[in-house]
Amino acid sequence: MNAMMFSEGTLGLRRVAARGCPGWSWADVEPVFARSAAGAFPLADLPDRHVLAEAFVHSAEAAGIPVATDLNGENNEGVGLVPVSQRRGRRFSVVDGYLRPARRRPNLTVVTDALVSRILVEDGKAVGVAFRNEDDAVEDEARCNREVVVCAGAVDRPISSSCPELARARR
Ligand SMILES: Cc1cc2nc3c(=O)[nH]c(=O)nc-3n(C[C@H](O)[C@H](O)[C@H](O)COP(=O)(O)OP(=O)(O)OC[C@H]3O[C@@H](n4cnc5c(N)ncnc54)[C@H](O)[C@@H]3O)c2cc1C
């Protein structure tokens, strides 16, 4: 479903974001974008431009909205065709960019079809997670020495409707 659009945000948005969020100023995030665009995460112009997308840009321009030729450039407020995260015309995901190259690391284990039910907290510190595989009634644990990174997406995303445990937890 993800359309592969790659936008680093406008200068205005970045200023707003930086106001209450130390570490998110353009000076902070720009080197990270530059690193990923140069290596792990390729950017490309949309290979198939829909006739309506081009008509939309022309209409906006005719209405006086400036055309931004580089939507990830410094001065990118306006209308334009957004670049996409693709390599050789195919979707390029964070799995391609970051997970696949790390798959052979001895300290990486990927567990699929597993639902995390809770974070294990001992002495006030997160020390791992409890999870259960799809058909497994018994809970497993994954423990860590350093930190637990929660990256379970937005609250109330569609998974919850297909996942009874999450739906129950919300109630
Ligand atoms: C229709 C649509 C189009 C989009 N198009 C674009 C686009 O073109 N460009 C762009 O940059 N962004 C786009 N986005 C936004 C982008 O997809 C999200 O911002 C991004 O996927 C968020 O990544 P994430 O890793 O934070 O979370 P997610 O990708 O949501 O990943 C979270 C994962 O955690 C899993 N999870 C949740 N709870 C548990 C649990 N208890 N145990 C185990 N696993 C759990 C979920 O199943 C999911 O796989 C789009 C989003 C949508 C919905």
The ligand as a Gaussian input file, in Angstrom:
#p B3LYP/6-31G(d) Opt

LIG

0 1
 C       -1.755000       3.794000       2.647000
 C       -0.417000       4.299000       3.148000
 C        0.483000       4.835000       2.237000
 C        1.710000       5.315000       2.685000
 N        2.596000       5.805000       1.773000
 C        3.797000       6.236000       2.177000
 C        4.751000       6.699000       1.223000
 O        4.516000       6.738000       0.025000
 N        5.958000       7.102000       1.683000
 C        6.269000       7.061000       3.029000
 O        7.399000       7.435000       3.382000
 N        5.393000       6.637000       3.952000
 C        4.172000       6.211000       3.558000
 N        3.281000       5.752000       4.475000
 C        3.664000       5.786000       5.902000
 C        4.639000       4.654000       6.224000
 O        4.200000       3.457000       5.654000
 C        4.737000       4.547000       7.745000
 O        5.099000       5.810000       8.276000
 C        5.772000       3.506000       8.137000
 O        5.420000       2.248000       7.642000
 C        5.907000       3.448000       9.660000
 O        6.920000       2.519000       9.947000
 P        7.046000       1.893000      11.349000
 O        8.164000       0.892000      11.268000
 O        7.105000       2.965000      12.382000
 O        5.667000       1.134000      11.608000
 P        4.948000       0.006000      10.756000
 O        5.406000      -0.063000       9.344000
 O        3.492000       0.206000      11.047000
 O        5.483000      -1.327000      11.435000
 C        5.077000      -1.704000      12.729000
 C        5.047000      -3.208000      12.771000
 O        4.851000      -3.628000      14.120000
 C        3.959000      -4.736000      14.094000
 N        3.333000      -4.813000      15.410000
 C        2.442000      -3.978000      16.004000
 N        2.120000      -4.411000      17.237000
 C        2.864000      -5.536000      17.441000
 C        2.974000      -6.453000      18.530000
 N        2.302000      -6.306000      19.658000
 N        3.812000      -7.524000      18.383000
 C        4.513000      -7.712000      17.237000
 N        4.459000      -6.865000      16.173000
 C        3.625000      -5.812000      16.290000
 C        2.982000      -4.425000      12.974000
 O        2.363000      -5.620000      12.506000
 C        3.913000      -3.817000      11.934000
 O        4.457000      -4.809000      11.081000
 C        2.047000       5.263000       4.065000
 C        1.142000       4.704000       4.972000
 C       -0.071000       4.229000       4.530000
 C       -1.028000       3.612000       5.544000

